[in-house]
Each structure stands twice: as C-alpha cells, then as structure tokens.
Amino acid sequence: MAALNRFAGSVLLLGPMGAGKTTTARLLEQRHGFRCYSLAGPIRQVVDVAFPWLEGKPKSVRRVYLQRAGKFLRKFRPNPILYHAEAALLASSRPLVIDDGRTAEEAEWAARNGLSVVILTCDEEERRRRLVERDGMLPDPRAFQDRTEREWEKVEAPRVDTTNLSPEDVARAVLSLI
C-alpha cells in the first residue's frame, strides 16, 4: 500500500501517435511541477545502439524501428520498459507524468502502482496533420498498422479528445482527471 500512496498524483498518458502525449507531458512538467518520463526512452536506447545509421533521422523514419524494438522488449519478463519506469517513479520526489503509453499491460501496471491513467485521443486527420508538422512527413504506412497504435482502445480509462483543444486545455483536462 505504501507504493500506492507514494505514486499518487502521477499519471500515465496513453494513446496513438500524434494525440499529444509528449506535448502534454512537457507542459505538465514545465508549468505544473511534474517530472516527465517517457516509456519510449529504453526503446530509443536500443534502437540507437542496434541501428546507428538512424541517428539524426526524423521520428517518421525511426518509427517502425521503434515499434519493432518495443514489441521485442515487451516480450521479456520482467518487462524492461516498465522496470525502468518503476525505477524512475521510485527515484522521483515529484509526481511523474509518463508519456508514450501504448498498451493495456502498461495501463494495468500504472493502475496497480496507484497512477492515474488518461487516454488522449484525436481525430485521425488531425493526428496526421500534427505528425507532418512535427516530423516533416508521415511515418511509413506500416507504423499505422502496428498493434500498439490500437491497443490503447481496449483500456478502460478517462479519455480526452485533443482534436480541437489547445495544448494548455489538454493539460488542464488531464489535471482535472488525476
């Protein structure tokens, strides 16, 4: 029960690419005292070591590699992605906002550890517009077909549709759900 109280106030942001998870996490860190942690951090480290020719390439190019490396890492027990997230939680004196959540397993882990789980959604046309604005181009079409781009739909948690909201409005909506 101590872990549940220690992590109260922390939140996992779950949803598809382009929904605003990272933007929201950064705002919560900059303006509301959270510490930001990305579940994709360990995945990026694996991709950086295994595929050095991708260094400096836009996320639209790296996306399929990141998804495949994430799928590979999620097969291990204990799950190294969640292992590192738990270590970040234990090391932080502030509430964490964990972004890049994708799977039901990640949502279940968060709930078991007393974190709030909030799903950010967005109209597909707007998501694609955001991805092009951020990355200069859309990712490989295979990226949209990856199971992690849809698995969040199975999760029962409060949802915020970010389609017509400013980043500040999304952050306020998330705060109201924690």
Beta strands, then each sheet from edge to edge (+ up, - down):
strand 1: 11-14
strand 2: 35-38
strand 3: 96-101
strand 4: 116-121
strand 5: 159-161
sheet 1: 2+ 3+ 1+ 4+ 5+
end
